[in-house]
């Protein structure tokens, strides 16, 4: 159930925060009532072929009981649904699977020649059953040409936040994460969310306030005493509290914010001087040194002047 109710709650909250979204709940067969594996019923569903998604819309496919996915009769029953999915993909509708939902995408042929992930318990079975698909291990989610696959259950929430960040920006997703008390689970092998969302897996309001202030005022290069006032504490205590709460020093966090903003602005074609100013830096040389230190690149490496 969490495969569907998790993302549904996240997108509902996003709509409450003003995102232009409409939610529809579909059945992959002709019935409008389904009993979940946990015994809770979903009712008043819309039959899938009565829905007509448009370019840019999202279809989420929750995981199914694995034994069901091995039954030939079931796969034959959902053939029309799989054909419908392929049609939606041609229309540039984005398709997202959660957990074992990746098996349905694989059955449709949409993942052929692509990489994906699924629940850790079924990785080997997936690789054996679909050798034409590159299965990724230790990944929360994988994106390929408008098709997203995620590892299972709560990773559907991570995927939902990632997609919302892409479409509506970091500010909205920061608020959503705080609203539903979501911890961002990331490691080096995971597709990373924006630095504006990293290091937010805590419940310390004072540090959240400082991080929000930095995001909004980065171009003005906020000083330590200013940030301490935001947190209603001393400068010394803020530096201690920030490191204890986030696991990173305040100075290192600010550098990471500047690097990400710089890469984004440069990739959009902005001049180096403008980018340096928007990142709260005093000179173009500071920007070059920062990019070289953290990314091993210079502005010219982004094919910009």
VOVEXRO-537990 format. One record per residue (C-alpha): x, y, z; chain. Coordinates in nm, 4 decimals. Layout:
% VOVEXRO-537990
+----------+----------+----------+-----+
!       xx !       yy !       zz ! mol !
+----------+----------+----------+-----+
!        X !        Y !        Z !   A !
...
+----------+----------+----------+-----+
***
This chain:
% VOVEXRO-537990
+----------+----------+----------+-----+
!       xx !       yy !       zz ! mol !
+----------+----------+----------+-----+
!   0.0000 !   0.0000 !   0.0000 !   A !
!   0.2833 !   0.2408 !   0.0792 !   A !
!   0.3946 !   0.2190 !  -0.2832 !   A !
!   0.0831 !   0.4107 !  -0.3849 !   A !
!  -0.0178 !   0.6002 !  -0.0717 !   A !
!   0.3329 !   0.7423 !  -0.0161 !   A !
!   0.3596 !   0.9237 !  -0.3511 !   A !
!  -0.0118 !   1.0084 !  -0.3387 !   A !
!   0.0374 !   1.1869 !  -0.0072 !   A !
!   0.3442 !   1.3745 !  -0.1321 !   A !
!   0.1685 !   1.4989 !  -0.4457 !   A !
!  -0.1401 !   1.5864 !  -0.2410 !   A !
!   0.0746 !   1.7944 !  -0.0049 !   A !
!   0.2413 !   1.9612 !  -0.3044 !   A !
!  -0.1007 !   2.0573 !  -0.4364 !   A !
!  -0.1896 !   2.1999 !  -0.0948 !   A !
!   0.1257 !   2.4125 !  -0.1175 !   A !
!   0.0109 !   2.5557 !  -0.4499 !   A !
!   0.1574 !   2.3207 !  -0.7114 !   A !
!  -0.0610 !   2.2939 !  -1.0206 !   A !
!  -0.1446 !   1.9249 !  -0.9903 !   A !
!  -0.4431 !   1.6944 !  -1.0311 !   A !
!  -0.4436 !   1.3389 !  -0.8992 !   A !
!  -0.6264 !   1.0478 !  -1.0622 !   A !
!  -0.6350 !   0.6896 !  -0.9373 !   A !
!  -0.6577 !   0.4193 !  -1.2017 !   A !
!  -0.7185 !   0.0467 !  -1.2168 !   A !
!  -0.4995 !  -0.1628 !  -1.4479 !   A !
!  -0.7987 !  -0.3842 !  -1.5276 !   A !
!  -1.1669 !  -0.3265 !  -1.5864 !   A !
!  -1.2664 !  -0.3393 !  -1.2194 !   A !
!  -1.3054 !  -0.0182 !  -1.0229 !   A !
!  -1.2427 !  -0.1818 !  -0.6854 !   A !
!  -0.9233 !  -0.3586 !  -0.5803 !   A !
!  -0.8207 !  -0.5352 !  -0.2619 !   A !
!  -0.4629 !  -0.4557 !  -0.1649 !   A !
!  -0.2240 !  -0.7256 !  -0.0449 !   A !
!  -0.2738 !  -0.5881 !   0.3076 !   A !
!  -0.6488 !  -0.6375 !   0.2830 !   A !
!  -0.7451 !  -0.2721 !   0.2530 !   A !
!  -0.9723 !  -0.1992 !  -0.0435 !   A !
!  -0.9326 !   0.0782 !  -0.2987 !   A !
!  -1.2625 !   0.1749 !  -0.4601 !   A !
!  -1.4096 !   0.4161 !  -0.7130 !   A !
!  -1.1018 !   0.3778 !  -0.9331 !   A !
!  -1.1006 !   0.4902 !  -1.2947 !   A !
!  -1.0354 !   0.2214 !  -1.5560 !   A !
!  -0.7007 !   0.2961 !  -1.7167 !   A !
!  -0.8205 !   0.3225 !  -2.0785 !   A !
!  -1.0675 !   0.5939 !  -1.9751 !   A !
!  -0.7729 !   0.8156 !  -1.8791 !   A !
!  -0.5926 !   1.0248 !  -2.1402 !   A !
!  -0.2653 !   1.1636 !  -1.9976 !   A !
!  -0.0894 !   1.4428 !  -2.1808 !   A !
!   0.2777 !   1.5137 !  -2.2476 !   A !
!   0.4556 !   1.5810 !  -1.9186 !   A !
!   0.1992 !   1.4016 !  -1.7038 !   A !
!   0.3112 !   1.1274 !  -1.4655 !   A !
!   0.1937 !   0.7703 !  -1.4282 !   A !
!   0.2944 !   0.5885 !  -1.1078 !   A !
!   0.2847 !   0.2090 !  -1.1039 !   A !
!   0.3005 !   0.0625 !  -0.7522 !   A !
!   0.4558 !  -0.2727 !  -0.6746 !   A !
!   0.2528 !  -0.5915 !  -0.6929 !   A !
!   0.2707 !  -0.9194 !  -0.5060 !   A !
!   0.5640 !  -1.1012 !  -0.6659 !   A !
!   0.3767 !  -1.4295 !  -0.6993 !   A !
!   0.1164 !  -1.2484 !  -0.9090 !   A !
!   0.3862 !  -1.1225 !  -1.1440 !   A !
!   0.4963 !  -1.4798 !  -1.2118 !   A !
!   0.1491 !  -1.5940 !  -1.3206 !   A !
!   0.1058 !  -1.6161 !  -1.6980 !   A !
!  -0.2699 !  -1.5672 !  -1.6702 !   A !
!  -0.2227 !  -1.2364 !  -1.4859 !   A !
!   0.0332 !  -1.1084 !  -1.7369 !   A !
!  -0.2066 !  -1.1962 !  -2.0173 !   A !
!  -0.4873 !  -1.0104 !  -1.8381 !   A !
!  -0.2836 !  -0.6898 !  -1.8142 !   A !
!  -0.1543 !  -0.6978 !  -2.1725 !   A !
!  -0.3916 !  -0.4183 !  -2.2756 !   A !
!  -0.2632 !  -0.2087 !  -1.9862 !   A !
!   0.1001 !  -0.2664 !  -2.0938 !   A !
!   0.0135 !  -0.1659 !  -2.4516 !   A !
!  -0.1546 !   0.1460 !  -2.3114 !   A !
!   0.1643 !   0.2280 !  -2.1182 !   A !
!   0.3706 !   0.2102 !  -2.4363 !   A !
!   0.1289 !   0.4467 !  -2.6062 !   A !
!   0.1590 !   0.6944 !  -2.3190 !   A !
!   0.5375 !   0.6824 !  -2.3378 !   A !
!   0.5240 !   0.7687 !  -2.7074 !   A !
!   0.3179 !   1.0747 !  -2.6066 !   A !
!   0.6050 !   1.1731 !  -2.3703 !   A !
!   0.4101 !   1.0932 !  -2.0567 !   A !
!   0.6552 !   1.0183 !  -1.7759 !   A !
!   0.6211 !   0.6710 !  -1.6298 !   A !
!   0.7352 !   0.5801 !  -1.2785 !   A !
!   0.7437 !   0.2387 !  -1.1149 !   A !
!   0.7882 !   0.1575 !  -0.7492 !   A !
!   0.9302 !  -0.1660 !  -0.6142 !   A !
!   0.8179 !  -0.4658 !  -0.8228 !   A !
!   0.6250 !  -0.2352 !  -1.0542 !   A !
!   0.9464 !  -0.2446 !  -1.2605 !   A !
!   0.8538 !  -0.5998 !  -1.3621 !   A !
!   0.5420 !  -0.4690 !  -1.5364 !   A !
!   0.7485 !  -0.2070 !  -1.7187 !   A !
!   0.9917 !  -0.4776 !  -1.8229 !   A !
!   0.7065 !  -0.6955 !  -1.9514 !   A !
!   0.5889 !  -0.4041 !  -2.1640 !   A !
!   0.9276 !  -0.3770 !  -2.3339 !   A !
!   0.9712 !  -0.0141 !  -2.2308 !   A !
!   1.2903 !  -0.0923 !  -2.0371 !   A !
!   1.4667 !  -0.2853 !  -2.3139 !   A !
!   1.8194 !  -0.1524 !  -2.3546 !   A !
!   1.7803 !   0.0743 !  -2.0532 !   A !
!   1.8912 !   0.0618 !  -1.6915 !   A !
!   1.6558 !   0.0370 !  -1.3961 !   A !
!   1.6228 !  -0.0780 !  -1.0373 !   A !
!   1.3713 !  -0.2648 !  -0.8255 !   A !
!   1.3363 !  -0.4088 !  -0.4753 !   A !
!   1.6666 !  -0.5556 !  -0.3522 !   A !
!   1.5069 !  -0.8951 !  -0.2879 !   A !
!   1.4217 !  -0.9405 !  -0.6564 !   A !
!   1.7305 !  -0.7969 !  -0.8278 !   A !
!   1.8736 !  -1.1369 !  -0.9257 !   A !
!   1.5371 !  -1.2659 !  -1.0460 !   A !
!   1.4915 !  -0.9525 !  -1.2538 !   A !
!   1.8377 !  -0.9823 !  -1.4102 !   A !
!   1.7747 !  -1.3471 !  -1.4968 !   A !
!   1.4289 !  -1.2831 !  -1.6386 !   A !
!   1.5210 !  -0.9709 !  -1.8370 !   A !
!   1.8866 !  -0.9977 !  -1.9514 !   A !
!   1.8281 !  -0.7194 !  -2.2063 !   A !
!   1.7835 !  -0.4698 !  -1.9205 !   A !
!   2.0690 !  -0.3372 !  -1.7068 !   A !
!   1.9647 !  -0.3729 !  -1.3440 !   A !
!   2.1210 !  -0.1244 !  -1.1020 !   A !
!   2.1901 !  -0.2314 !  -0.7447 !   A !
!   2.2086 !  -0.0069 !  -0.4376 !   A !
!   2.0089 !   0.2685 !  -0.6042 !   A !
!   1.6998 !   0.4373 !  -0.4690 !   A !
!   1.5803 !   0.5254 !  -0.8155 !   A !
!   1.7000 !   0.5352 !  -1.1750 !   A !
!   1.5921 !   0.7691 !  -1.4546 !   A !
!   1.5977 !   0.6756 !  -1.8219 !   A !
!   1.4366 !   0.8756 !  -2.1019 !   A !
!   1.1251 !   0.9719 !  -1.9095 !   A !
!   1.0993 !   0.6377 !  -1.7295 !   A !
!   1.1753 !   0.6152 !  -1.3586 !   A !
!   1.2151 !   0.3002 !  -1.1517 !   A !
!   1.2584 !   0.2958 !  -0.7748 !   A !
!   1.3742 !   0.0403 !  -0.5228 !   A !
!   1.0651 !  -0.0070 !  -0.3150 !   A !
!   0.8070 !   0.1309 !  -0.0765 !   A !
!   0.9529 !   0.4466 !   0.0803 !   A !
!   1.1841 !   0.5085 !  -0.2172 !   A !
!   0.8686 !   0.6040 !  -0.4065 !   A !
!   0.8512 !   0.9017 !  -0.1727 !   A !
!   1.2113 !   0.9936 !  -0.2536 !   A !
!   1.1316 !   0.9671 !  -0.6231 !   A !
!   0.8229 !   1.1845 !  -0.5824 !   A !
!   1.0253 !   1.4561 !  -0.4098 !   A !
!   1.2922 !   1.4355 !  -0.6804 !   A !
!   1.0352 !   1.4798 !  -0.9574 !   A !
!   0.8658 !   1.7658 !  -0.7749 !   A !
!   1.2009 !   1.9391 !  -0.7314 !   A !
!   1.2636 !   1.9118 !  -1.1052 !   A !
!   0.9232 !   2.0569 !  -1.1898 !   A !
!   0.8598 !   2.3081 !  -0.9126 !   A !
!   1.1992 !   2.3851 !  -0.7596 !   A !
!   1.3815 !   2.3223 !  -0.4347 !   A !
!   1.1828 !   2.5673 !  -0.2222 !   A !
!   0.8607 !   2.3706 !  -0.2520 !   A !
!   1.0268 !   2.0377 !  -0.1803 !   A !
!   1.2061 !   2.1700 !   0.1276 !   A !
!   0.8697 !   2.2736 !   0.2670 !   A !
!   0.7121 !   1.9401 !   0.1768 !   A !
!   0.9915 !   1.7436 !   0.3411 !   A !
!   0.9492 !   1.9399 !   0.6619 !   A !
!   0.5703 !   1.9067 !   0.6444 !   A !
!   0.5728 !   1.5270 !   0.6261 !   A !
!   0.8951 !   1.4843 !   0.8310 !   A !
!   1.0854 !   1.3045 !   0.5554 !   A !
!   1.4501 !   1.2141 !   0.6020 !   A !
!   1.6558 !   1.2280 !   0.2822 !   A !
!   1.8389 !   0.8963 !   0.2516 !   A !
!   2.1346 !   0.9379 !   0.0207 !   A !
!   2.4742 !   0.7766 !  -0.0288 !   A !
!   2.7489 !   0.8295 !  -0.2846 !   A !
!   2.5985 !   0.5713 !  -0.5192 !   A !
!   2.2530 !   0.7289 !  -0.5149 !   A !
!   2.1276 !   0.9890 !  -0.7599 !   A !
!   2.1629 !   1.2994 !  -0.5491 !   A !
!   1.9017 !   1.5582 !  -0.4810 !   A !
!   1.9996 !   1.9207 !  -0.4918 !   A !
!   2.2395 !   2.0459 !  -0.2241 !   A !
!   1.9479 !   2.2680 !  -0.1242 !   A !
!   1.7801 !   1.9465 !  -0.0073 !   A !
!   2.0802 !   1.7594 !   0.1277 !   A !
!   2.1706 !   1.7937 !   0.4944 !   A !
!   1.8046 !   1.8598 !   0.5745 !   A !
!   1.7436 !   1.5238 !   0.7418 !   A !
!   1.7044 !   1.6717 !   1.0881 !   A !
!   1.4368 !   1.8309 !   1.3037 !   A !
!   1.6356 !   2.1277 !   1.4375 !   A !
!   1.4216 !   2.4283 !   1.3427 !   A !
!   1.6980 !   2.6815 !   1.4053 !   A !
!   1.9251 !   2.5094 !   1.1538 !   A !
!   1.6408 !   2.4752 !   0.9028 !   A !
!   1.5871 !   2.8510 !   0.9370 !   A !
!   1.9567 !   2.9172 !   0.8704 !   A !
!   1.9529 !   2.6880 !   0.5664 !   A !
!   1.6415 !   2.8602 !   0.4311 !   A !
!   1.8046 !   3.2003 !   0.4835 !   A !
!   2.1198 !   3.0927 !   0.3017 !   A !
!   1.9180 !   2.9620 !   0.0087 !   A !
!   1.7343 !   3.2940 !  -0.0248 !   A !
!   2.0209 !   3.5314 !   0.0508 !   A !
!   2.3239 !   3.3520 !  -0.0957 !   A !
!   2.3928 !   3.6352 !  -0.3391 !   A !
!   2.4258 !   3.8751 !  -0.0460 !   A !
!   2.6919 !   3.6579 !   0.1205 !   A !
!   2.5357 !   3.6386 !   0.4688 !   A !
!   2.7896 !   3.6705 !   0.7473 !   A !
!   2.8133 !   3.4475 !   1.0532 !   A !
!   2.6672 !   3.7056 !   1.2901 !   A !
!   2.3687 !   3.7523 !   1.0570 !   A !
!   2.3083 !   3.3773 !   1.0475 !   A !
!   2.3415 !   3.3585 !   1.4246 !   A !
!   2.0654 !   3.6183 !   1.4572 !   A !
!   1.8434 !   3.4061 !   1.2326 !   A !
!   1.9040 !   3.1094 !   1.4637 !   A !
!   1.8621 !   3.3244 !   1.7764 !   A !
!   2.1924 !   3.2034 !   1.9164 !   A !
!   2.5563 !   3.3074 !   1.9364 !   A !
!   2.7955 !   3.2722 !   1.6435 !   A !
!   3.0027 !   3.0203 !   1.8344 !   A !
!   2.7028 !   2.8077 !   1.9255 !   A !
!   2.5685 !   2.8214 !   1.5696 !   A !
!   2.8892 !   2.6780 !   1.4224 !   A !
!   2.8841 !   2.4001 !   1.6821 !   A !
!   2.5134 !   2.3288 !   1.6405 !   A !
!   2.5274 !   2.3321 !   1.2601 !   A !
!   2.8055 !   2.0715 !   1.2485 !   A !
!   2.6385 !   1.8556 !   1.5123 !   A !
!   2.3014 !   1.8687 !   1.3350 !   A !
!   2.4045 !   1.8285 !   0.9709 !   A !
!   2.7394 !   1.6512 !   0.9916 !   A !
!   2.9055 !   1.9249 !   0.7861 !   A !
!   3.0578 !   2.2597 !   0.8818 !   A !
!   2.8705 !   2.5779 !   0.8033 !   A !
!   3.1532 !   2.6995 !   0.5807 !   A !
!   3.1605 !   2.3758 !   0.3793 !   A !
!   2.7834 !   2.3872 !   0.3404 !   A !
!   2.7958 !   2.7429 !   0.2041 !   A !
!   3.0660 !   2.6406 !  -0.0442 !   A !
!   2.8493 !   2.3531 !  -0.1679 !   A !
!   2.5540 !   2.5880 !  -0.2101 !   A !
!   2.7682 !   2.8223 !  -0.4172 !   A !
!   2.9061 !   2.5452 !  -0.6350 !   A !
!   2.5634 !   2.4077 !  -0.7210 !   A !
!   2.4186 !   2.7495 !  -0.7957 !   A !
!   2.7224 !   2.8352 !  -1.0071 !   A !
!   2.6985 !   2.5187 !  -1.2159 !   A !
!   2.3291 !   2.5782 !  -1.2753 !   A !
!   2.3712 !   2.9423 !  -1.3745 !   A !
!   2.6699 !   2.8725 !  -1.5979 !   A !
!   2.4883 !   2.5883 !  -1.7712 !   A !
!   2.2089 !   2.8350 !  -1.8498 !   A !
!   2.4562 !   3.0538 !  -2.0382 !   A !
!   2.5179 !   3.3314 !  -1.7857 !   A !
!   2.8442 !   3.5265 !  -1.7789 !   A !
!   3.1071 !   3.4341 !  -1.5232 !   A !
!   3.0949 !   3.7756 !  -1.3527 !   A !
!   2.7174 !   3.7558 !  -1.3146 !   A !
!   2.7391 !   3.4042 !  -1.1739 !   A !
!   3.0054 !   3.5022 !  -0.9226 !   A !
!   2.7851 !   3.7868 !  -0.8000 !   A !
!   2.4777 !   3.5641 !  -0.7663 !   A !
!   2.6822 !   3.3175 !  -0.5633 !   A !
!   2.7921 !   3.5849 !  -0.3176 !   A !
!   3.1539 !   3.5857 !  -0.4358 !   A !
!   3.3724 !   3.8918 !  -0.4733 !   A !
!   3.5472 !   3.8000 !  -0.7966 !   A !
!   3.5526 !   3.5703 !  -1.0967 !   A !
!   3.8765 !   3.4201 !  -0.9657 !   A !
!   3.7004 !   3.3121 !  -0.6472 !   A !
!   3.4417 !   3.1350 !  -0.8586 !   A !
!   3.7061 !   2.9629 !  -1.0703 !   A !
!   3.8932 !   2.8465 !  -0.7607 !   A !
!   3.5741 !   2.7160 !  -0.6028 !   A !
!   3.4727 !   2.5182 !  -0.9112 !   A !
!   3.8223 !   2.3753 !  -0.9483 !   A !
!   3.8313 !   2.2728 !  -0.5825 !   A !
!   3.4924 !   2.1007 !  -0.5722 !   A !
!   3.4301 !   1.9890 !  -0.9287 !   A !
!   3.7752 !   1.9869 !  -1.0872 !   A !
!   3.6442 !   2.2105 !  -1.3635 !   A !
!   3.6554 !   2.5700 !  -1.4785 !   A !
!   3.3696 !   2.7772 !  -1.6217 !   A !
!   3.5041 !   2.7138 !  -1.9716 !   A !
!   3.4645 !   2.3391 !  -1.9167 !   A !
!   3.0901 !   2.4018 !  -1.9249 !   A !
!   3.1336 !   2.5336 !  -2.2797 !   A !
!   3.0595 !   2.8849 !  -2.1700 !   A !
!   3.2600 !   3.2034 !  -2.1732 !   A !
+----------+----------+----------+-----+
***
